[in-house]
Amino acid sequence: MPKIQRMPAAECLECGNPRPLMGSCAHCGSTDSPRPLTDTLTLNLESGGPTAEEALERLTQHVRAASEAGIRALIVIHGYGSSGSGGKIKWVVRDALENNYFSDRVDEYYFGEDLAFGSSSYQTVVKRRSSLKPHLSQFKIGNAGMTVLLMH
């Protein structure tokens, strides 16, 4: 299972040590939901070369864990695909979101190509989750290889 981000995403409530958002604490074995160290996480679904179905399952697990830990925004990197029209992972993520697959945990979602710096979507996202500004300001013309999820 790939990590959501390079630095520990959370802190164990039992022993206080850094730990991943998912799984158990390596120090004390606690499986309780940890305390997040940030309100925005990045998940790279392309890591490890999964199939579209495996990537969707990975996303489902991470959305659940992020929601339970109180994460407010999840930046999902799914890639754009080498064909020029979008890859299978991108389309399975998009389909799941458009069909309300995560509606119990995700308030809103924004496709990267709609988040060009200064656009109305960019302004809306930054207004709702100011912690996303450093993550999004690098995309001057948007980024079709990512999607931003705003959690409940």
Buried (B, 14 or more C-beta within 10 A) or exposed (E): EEBBBEEBBBBBBBEEBBBBBBEBBEEEEBEEBBEBBBBBBBBBBBEEEBEBEBBBEBBBBBBBBBBBBBBBBBBBBBBBBEEEEBBBBBBBBBEBBEEEBBEEBBEBBBBBBBBBBEBEBBEBBBEBBEEBBEBBEEBEEBBBBBBBBBBE
